[in-house]
Amino acid sequence: MIESVGLVLHRRCGTDIEVLIGHMGGPYFAKKAEGGWTFPKGLIESGEEALAAAEREFAEELGAPAPAGETCDLGVIEANGKSIRLFARSGDFDAEVIQSNRFELEWPPKSGILQTFPELDRAAWVSLGDAARLLAKNQRLFVDRLRLAIN
């Protein structure tokens, strides 16, 4: 089974909790709002510790290291032949300035033209309610898990 790991960065904004999410790059998600957002995450490499992989993926997808801090394991969800394990950490991050790694895709399909796209084309701090609406369906349960973990 493919194993994906990531980091859910959260902060308090008055009495509310906000999480940092990223909009998936590339042509398939260009006009998609609901379901087009993700927590920074990616595949764990052979022999890599899960938290170290989550921190590496955060840096690769946002262009800067995650802030240091106490980390909580939000567990695993299995969906679409993949296991997703996320960790939560309180901290702040400038969502306005991200530099995501890029991937290559033949676009338009069957054109023979390879184009590069950012894995995440933008990031935003959103409320837990907005995150539950915007995130890809296989990640929405982590919003509830975070809410339980920090209350």
C-alpha positions as CSV (number, residue, x, y, z in Angstrom):
1,M,0.0,0.0,0.0
2,I,1.2,3.5,-0.8
3,E,2.0,5.5,2.3
4,S,1.6,9.3,2.4
5,V,2.5,11.5,5.3
6,G,2.0,15.1,6.1
7,L,1.9,18.0,8.6
8,V,-1.2,19.9,9.7
9,L,0.0,23.3,10.9
10,H,-2.6,25.1,13.0
11,R,-2.9,28.3,15.0
12,R,-5.4,30.2,17.1
13,C,-7.0,33.2,15.6
14,G,-9.0,34.8,18.5
15,T,-11.3,32.0,19.7
16,D,-11.1,30.1,16.3
17,I,-8.6,27.6,15.1
18,E,-7.1,27.9,11.6
19,V,-5.2,25.4,9.6
20,L,-2.8,25.8,6.7
21,I,-3.9,24.2,3.5
22,G,-2.6,24.3,-0.1
23,H,-4.4,24.3,-3.4
24,M,-3.3,21.5,-5.6
25,G,-1.5,22.7,-8.7
26,G,-1.8,21.6,-12.3
27,P,-4.6,21.8,-14.8
28,Y,-6.9,19.3,-13.2
29,F,-7.4,21.5,-10.1
30,A,-7.0,24.9,-11.7
31,K,-10.7,25.8,-11.3
32,K,-11.6,23.5,-8.5
33,A,-12.2,25.1,-5.1
34,E,-14.1,22.5,-3.0
35,G,-12.1,19.3,-3.0
36,G,-9.1,21.0,-4.6
37,W,-7.1,21.7,-1.4
38,T,-4.8,19.5,0.6
39,F,-2.6,19.4,3.7
40,P,1.1,19.5,2.7
41,K,1.9,15.8,2.3
42,G,3.6,13.3,0.1
43,L,5.1,9.8,-0.1
44,I,7.3,8.4,2.6
45,E,10.7,7.2,1.3
46,S,12.1,3.8,2.1
47,G,13.6,3.7,5.6
48,E,12.4,7.3,6.4
49,E,10.8,8.0,9.7
50,A,7.2,9.2,9.2
51,L,7.5,12.6,11.0
52,A,10.8,13.3,9.2
53,A,9.1,12.6,5.9
54,A,6.1,14.8,6.9
55,E,8.5,17.7,7.6
56,R,10.4,17.1,4.4
57,E,7.2,17.2,2.4
58,F,6.1,20.4,4.1
59,A,9.3,22.1,3.1
60,E,9.2,20.7,-0.5
61,E,5.6,21.8,-1.0
62,L,5.8,25.2,0.6
63,G,9.4,26.2,0.1
64,A,10.4,26.6,3.7
65,P,10.7,24.4,6.8
66,A,7.8,23.9,9.1
67,P,8.1,25.8,12.4
68,A,9.4,23.7,15.3
69,G,7.1,22.6,18.0
70,E,5.3,19.8,19.8
71,T,3.7,17.4,17.4
72,C,0.6,15.2,17.8
73,D,0.0,12.1,15.6
74,L,-3.5,12.3,14.1
75,G,-3.4,8.7,12.9
76,V,-4.0,7.0,9.6
77,I,-6.8,7.0,7.1
78,E,-6.9,4.5,4.3
79,A,-8.5,5.6,1.1
80,N,-8.2,4.8,-2.6
81,G,-5.4,2.2,-2.0
82,K,-3.3,4.7,0.0
83,S,-2.7,5.2,3.6
84,I,-2.5,8.8,4.8
85,R,-0.9,9.6,8.1
86,L,-0.9,13.2,9.4
87,F,0.8,14.9,12.3
88,A,-0.4,18.2,13.8
89,R,1.7,21.1,15.1
90,S,0.9,24.5,16.4
91,G,2.8,27.3,14.6
92,D,2.7,30.1,12.2
93,F,3.7,30.3,8.5
94,D,3.5,33.0,5.8
95,A,1.0,31.5,3.4
96,E,1.4,34.4,1.0
97,V,5.0,33.4,-0.1
98,I,5.3,29.7,-1.0
99,Q,7.7,28.1,-3.4
100,S,6.4,24.6,-4.2
101,N,8.4,21.9,-6.0
102,R,7.1,21.1,-9.5
103,F,6.0,18.1,-11.4
104,E,5.9,17.3,-15.1
105,L,2.7,16.4,-17.0
106,E,1.8,15.9,-20.7
107,W,-0.6,18.8,-21.3
108,P,-2.9,19.0,-23.1
109,P,-3.4,15.2,-23.0
110,K,-2.0,13.2,-25.9
111,S,-0.3,16.4,-27.3
112,G,3.2,15.2,-26.7
113,I,3.9,18.5,-24.9
114,L,5.4,18.3,-21.4
115,Q,4.7,21.1,-19.1
116,T,5.7,21.7,-15.5
117,F,3.3,22.7,-12.7
118,P,3.7,23.5,-9.0
119,E,2.5,20.7,-6.6
120,L,0.7,23.5,-4.7
121,D,-0.1,26.8,-6.5
122,R,-1.1,28.7,-3.4
123,A,-1.6,28.3,0.3
124,A,-4.1,29.8,2.8
125,W,-5.0,29.8,6.5
126,V,-8.7,28.7,6.8
127,S,-11.1,27.9,9.6
128,L,-11.7,24.3,10.5
129,G,-15.2,24.6,9.0
130,D,-13.8,25.9,5.7
131,A,-11.1,23.3,5.7
132,A,-13.7,20.5,6.0
133,R,-15.4,21.9,2.9
134,L,-12.3,22.7,0.8
135,L,-10.1,19.7,1.4
136,A,-10.0,16.6,-0.7
137,K,-12.6,14.2,0.7
138,N,-10.1,11.6,1.9
139,Q,-8.5,14.3,4.2
140,R,-11.6,15.8,5.8
141,L,-11.7,13.3,8.7
142,F,-8.4,14.8,9.9
143,V,-10.2,18.1,10.6
144,D,-12.3,16.3,13.2
145,R,-9.3,14.5,14.6
146,L,-7.5,17.8,15.0
147,R,-10.4,19.4,16.7
148,L,-10.5,16.6,19.3
149,A,-6.7,16.6,19.8
150,I,-6.4,20.3,20.6
151,N,-9.6,20.7,22.7
